[in-house]
Amino acid sequence: MIWYPYAQMKTLDAPIKIERADGVHLFASGGHDLIDSVSSWWSVIHGYNHPKINAAITKQLESFAHVMLGGLTHEAVQRLSDKLADMLPGDLDYCFFSDSGSVAVEVALKMALQFNTNRGSKRDTILALEHAYHGDTFKAMEVGDDEDYHFAFGKANEKKRGVVHIPTQTDALEDAFARYGERLTCFIAEPLLQGAGGMRMYDISFLKRARELCDEYDVLLIFDEVATGFGRTGNRFVADLVLPDIEVLGKALTGGYIGHAVTVANKRVWDGFYSDDPTHALMHGPTFMGNALACSAALASIELFENENYIEKIRRIEQISRREFEGFGDERIKEIRIMGGCVCIEVKDESVLDGFRQFAFERGVFSRTFLKYMYTMVPYVISESELVCVFDTMKAWFRR
Ligand SMILES: *Cc1c(COP(=O)(O)O)cnc(C)c1O
């Protein structure tokens, strides 16, 4: 029996069975051809079955699929860490690999906490955002702020001593630093776009101010770019605009081929662990960290991203999105938000979206709404007509 995610198994709608996938198309049993508007949880940025990524994985497979990084190393992981160091801004150069975004967030938080204990500091508080989503493991849930995902584990504040959540407003940020600044180990944020918390978008000025305050109070700034990395906001990384001390990447890292993630630290964080004292070492090591197939897929994905003008592709997606939703509205809609490769229609009442998945399916679109959010996070290789088809399907739902 398969236990499916985020769902009551007793009332689960039967999942759509995929037999083949190519480009932006999912081919489901029964002869259905669906445009994927979700990119398999926002990761498949180059589309499915990409010949270059397929070839990279196949080539690596001829040598070996996996060796552990405990006592061993290999070319693919070395090349990927060099590539990431090269590609990421500033001195974000020190790459700790793991198998999923949640684990990479755990590693980032662990780094921040131990960075402080290694220097003899007793700071014990983490600053995070309201509506944050950082993954489903326990510490990631604690810094997260989403009852809709983690309702089984108690309300905020009951279980979350040691984490302070603030809205994305500069006065709240300044207040929090004034009150807790001396006690903070780190501030963790999904920069510019909060994904699973409801595709909430906010302004870069908030992050610029956060950087200043982190410097002033000697607090590490962590960007969880698991969702926003590799272009989703229209920027390569939000880290290109405001430089964090620790950057977390996942989802699109391997082009959505193989689960893998990375926590990238700057020199200062690295130096906080680099010593003759063995107790200052970072004690973490996922079994499959630096998996050779995942690293090969990531290298091929990054090469495509850099060589095939993806920022331009994303800009075009954003332009088409704005054009198609210009003047569109409905009394059941609270707000339409657009940023880079993401569109979100937030409705006033979540029951408005009941039945949309089937409606979209019948029109050749795969969509997965959640709560009050109907959204798209399309593969960047989508054509204009395919994108318009997705948007027409969304608009048609409100025009029934
Ligand atoms: C998806 C996501 C995660 C968790 O990644 P997994 O690979 O699902 O563990 C963490 N942070 C953000 C911002 C995400 O969108």
The ligand as an SDF file (V2000), in Angstrom:
LIG
                    3D

 15 15  0  0  0  0  0  0  0  0999 V2000
    9.9790   22.0980   -0.5290 C   0  0  0  0  0  0  0  0  0  0  0  0
   10.6400   22.9920    0.4240 C   0  0  0  0  0  0  0  0  0  0  0  0
   11.4560   22.4870    1.4670 C   0  0  0  0  0  0  0  0  0  0  0  0
   11.5840   21.0150    1.7510 C   0  0  0  0  0  0  0  0  0  0  0  0
   12.2130   20.3110    0.7290 O   0  0  0  0  0  0  0  0  0  0  0  0
   12.0240   18.7230    0.6330 P   0  0  0  0  0  0  0  0  0  0  0  0
   12.9570   18.3170   -0.4650 O   0  0  0  0  0  0  0  0  0  0  0  0
   10.5900   18.4860    0.3320 O   0  0  0  0  0  0  0  0  0  0  0  0
   12.4190   18.1580    1.9610 O   0  0  0  0  0  0  0  0  0  0  0  0
   12.1120   23.3910    2.2800 C   0  0  0  0  0  0  0  0  0  0  0  0
   11.9950   24.7120    2.0920 N   0  0  0  0  0  0  0  0  0  0  0  0
   11.2200   25.2330    1.1200 C   0  0  0  0  0  0  0  0  0  0  0  0
   11.1770   26.7160    0.9450 C   0  0  0  0  0  0  0  0  0  0  0  0
   10.5180   24.3900    0.2620 C   0  0  0  0  0  0  0  0  0  0  0  0
    9.7330   24.9170   -0.6920 O   0  0  0  0  0  0  0  0  0  0  0  0
  1  2  1  0
  2  3  1  0
  2 14  2  0
  3  4  1  0
  3 10  2  0
  4  5  1  0
  5  6  1  0
  6  7  2  0
  6  8  1  0
  6  9  1  0
 10 11  1  0
 11 12  2  0
 12 13  1  0
 12 14  1  0
 14 15  1  0
M  END
$$$$
